[in-house]
Amino acid sequence: MAPAKVVTTLLGAASIALALVCAAPVEAQSSSVTPSSLKPHTIREPALKPAAGSHPSAKPAQKPSRPKGAGKPSPHNGAKVKAPSRALALAGCYGRFIAWRDELSTLMLQANSYTPWPDDRIRFDRMERAFAAGVRKDRNLVLTLQPAFREDDFPPDIRAAFRAGLKTGSAAFAADGYRRTQIVVVGQPDLSPQQRMAQLEANADEVFAPIASPCERLAGD
């Protein structure tokens, strides 16, 4: 059972792309695609690691638990879901996870600390791999997603779905309640950098959970 935690955000925090992930490149590349930098969201992949130092006396908030054992969606009327529909859904989910990663990058700068949770990288990589595999299978499209990719390399409908997902994720982190709570955390003088980052990220994850959970189930299909 996830402990109660404050839901929130940093007022006016700019989205800065310090990558959460440092995974082996996930490749996808249509014969005519030569990706370069992402426009406007460029992926860079420095490794994340827990901040060094002694354990803080005050226990930081724990990350909200994610649903376990959620079943796969049942087929509609026994019919197969069209392949392009899954590719579009994965593109939207990938956009949401880019927004989440960008928010955590901003929070690390605000807290002057790395994220203390190493499974962030695993979560992001899993979604990125699912997106790459989905468009390859459904569209015969291969994209190089790491260390950078170009939205212009996506077909128009895939790009539109990605942008819609990015907008959904960004809106969650721009909500007034989230921002106000994060400001309170940033203003607490007695928190260590690691404690502050743990609380900020716990708040971010609680806001992100409702839009991340269906995507993680889709990625596991």
C-alpha positions, 0 to 999 in steps of 0.5 A: 500500500503506497503511503500518502504523499504530497502531489505537486510541482515546481513553479515554472520549471523549464523542461530540460532534457537530461536523460533518465536512461542509459540503455543500449540503443533501441533501433528502428530505421526505415530505409529512408530515415537517418535520424539526428536530433529530436525536434524539439525534444532531444533525447540524451542519455546520461546514467542515473545513479543514487545520490551519495551520502549518508542515509537521511534521518527523515525518511523520504516519501516512497514512490506510489505503488503501481497496479500489479497483475492487471489483466490484458484488455479483452478483444472487442467482440472477439476481433483482432485490434487493427495493427495501426491502432496499437502503433498509435497507442504506443506512440502516444504512450511514448510521448507521455514517458518523454514528458515524465522523463523531462520533468524528472530531469528538471527536478534533479536540477532543482534538487541538485540530486540524482533520482534515488530510484534506479527503476526509472531507467528500466521503466523508460527503456521498456516503454521505448523498446515497446514503441520501437517494436510496435512501429516495426511490427505494425508499420515495418518502420525502423527508428533509431531512438537513442541517443537521439531521434527526429519527430520528422522521421515519424509518419504523420499519424504516428507523429500526431499521436506522439505529440498528443501523448507529450501534451497529455504528460506535460499538462499533468505536470503543469497542473496548479495543485502539483506545482504548488506542492512542489514549491512547498517541498523546494522551500523546506530548508531542512531537507537534504538534496536526496530527501528533496529529490525523493519527495519531488519525484514521489509527487511527480510519480503520483501525478503520472501514475493514472496516465502511465499505468495503461501504457505500461500494461500496453507495453507488456502485451 
